[in-house]
Amino acid sequence: MMLTKLVGLRRWVLALLLPVAALAAPAASPDKPATGESGFSELDARAQTLKRDVLELNRDLFVLEEELLFPGNTQVAVFLSLDVGKFFTLDSVQVRIDNDTVTNYLYTERELEALARGGIQRLWLGNLKAGEHEVTAFFTGKGPHERDYRRGATFKVKKDTGPKYVELRIVDATNTQQPEFSVKEWE
């Protein structure tokens, strides 16, 4: 309910104040009539100030909305990183937490290149209550000898108070000539 009010307030601020900023004009008085050039520069300055204030308010409301949606004490983020070359080419990832699918992601060539250069992708950001949770990730792609490859990895995550960050890692294992899937929990 609080979030609905916050979103409504944010929309109201934008809908009401932006048109007001565009129409705001300096008041003309009998002793000081509004003149062309100086009147427009004063109007522009007032409009820019009002616009800046509206943007700051919108940013503050957005930050508050994010804090309400994902409070730090229940926040969990799942990331993905790759260190693969010839043993595995990733096509898609599915992540389940406590048997609920939280994300499915299909990769483009460009995204795979970014991950191969050391990028890390945030797969999911959400809320979990404190306690132990089962996270399952299914990786689909091309394995050794261009064969279709689908493999799952399941692990337990203990969620305490405070945010939790989990990294799913896919690494080439040269000794077995297979990809290895591991999990790293960030402190």
N, C-alpha and C positions, 0 to 999 in steps of 0.2 A: 504494500500500500504506500509506503514511504517512497519507494522507487517510482511508482506511478505518478505521485505528486511531483517528484523531482523532474521527471521527464516532461510533465505538463508545464512546469514552471520554466524549464529551459526553452520549450517551444514558444511559450507566451512571450518570454523576453525577446527572442529573435523576431517573432512575428510583429510585436508591437514597436520595438525600438528601432529596428532598421528602417521602416518607412518614415518614422518620425525624424530620424537623422537626415533622410533625404529631403524632407520637406521643411526642416527647420530654417527659419529665416530671421535675420536680425530685425528687431522691432524698430520701425521708423517713428521718430518723434518730431513734433513741430520744430524744435530748435536744432535737431540734427537729422535731416532727411537722409535716407539711404541712397548712396550714390553708386553708380555702376561698378567701377573697379574695386573700390575699397569695400563696398557692400558684399560683393561676391567673394573677396578674399576672407572677410570676416565670417561669412556663411560657410565657406570651405573649411576654415579652421575649426569652427564649432562642430561641423559635421564630422570632421576627422577625429576630434576629441570624443564625440559621442560614439562613433564607430569603434574606436580603440577601447572605450569603456565596455561596450557591448561584447566585443571579442574577449576581453579579459574575464567578464562575468560568465560567458559561455564556456571558456576554458576551465574556470573554477567549478562550474556545475558539472562539466564532463568528468573532471577528476573526482568529484564527490560521488557521481554516479558509478564510476569504476570501483571506488572504495566500497560502495554499498553492494555492488554485484559480486566482487571478489575480495572480501575482507582478508587481511593478511593471516589471520589465525586459521582459516579454512582453505586457503589457496593452495592448489597443486598445479604444477606446470610440467608437461611432458615434452621433451625435446628429442630430436633425432640427429645423429651425426654419422658420416660415412668415412671409412678408410678402406675402400675396396678398389680393385682394378680389374683383374682378369678372372676372378672366380665368381663374381656376382654383379649383376646389373639390376638395380632396384626399379620396379614398376609401380608398386603401390604398398601402402601400409594401412592396417586397420588396428585400432587400439580399443581394447575393452577393459573396463574397470568394474570389478564385481559383476561380471557377466552382462554388463550394459555397454553397448557399442557407443563410444564417445566421439570417435572420429574415423573417417575413411579418407585417405589422400592418394590421389593418382598423380604421379610426377611427370613433368615435361622434361625434355632434353636440357633445357636451359637451367631448370632447378637442379637437375642431377649434376650438371657442370659446377654450379655454385657449391653444392654439398661436397663435391670431389675436391674443390679448392680449399676446403676447410670450413665451410659454412655450417651453421647449426640452425635447424628449423624448429620453431615451436609448433608442435603438433596439436597440443590441447592445453587450455587454461580453464580451470574450473574449481569447484568447491568440493571438499570431502570432509566429513566429520572425523574427529580424532579416532584412532584405532588402526587395526590392520586391514589392508585392502589388497585384493589380488588384481594385478595388472597383467593383461595378456596382449601381446603384439604379434600380428601375423604379417610376415613380409613376403611379398610376391615379386618375382622377377625371373631373370635368366641366370641359371647356375652354370657350373662347368660344362663345357661342350655344348653351349647354347640350349640346354634343356630347360624346360619350364621348372621353376623352383618355388615352392611355397613352404614356409617354415614358421612355426610359432615359438614364442618364448614367453614363459609365464614366470612371474616373480611376485614376491610379497613386498609391500611397502607399508612401513609403520608410520602413520601420520600422527604427529604430536601437535602441540600448539605452535603456531608460526608457519610460515610458508614452506612448502616442500617442492624441490626441483629434482626431476628424474631425467636422465639422459639415456636413450636407447642408442647403443653403438653397434654398428655393423663393420666388421673388420675382416680382411682376408687372412686366413690362416695358411701359410705356405707349407707347413708340415703335413696338413691333411688335404690341402688343395680344395678347401671348402670355406665358405663364409662362416664367421662366428658371430653370434648375437649375444651381446652382454648389456648389463645395466649398470649405470653409475649414478649414485645419489649424491647430489651436491650439498655441501654444508652451507 
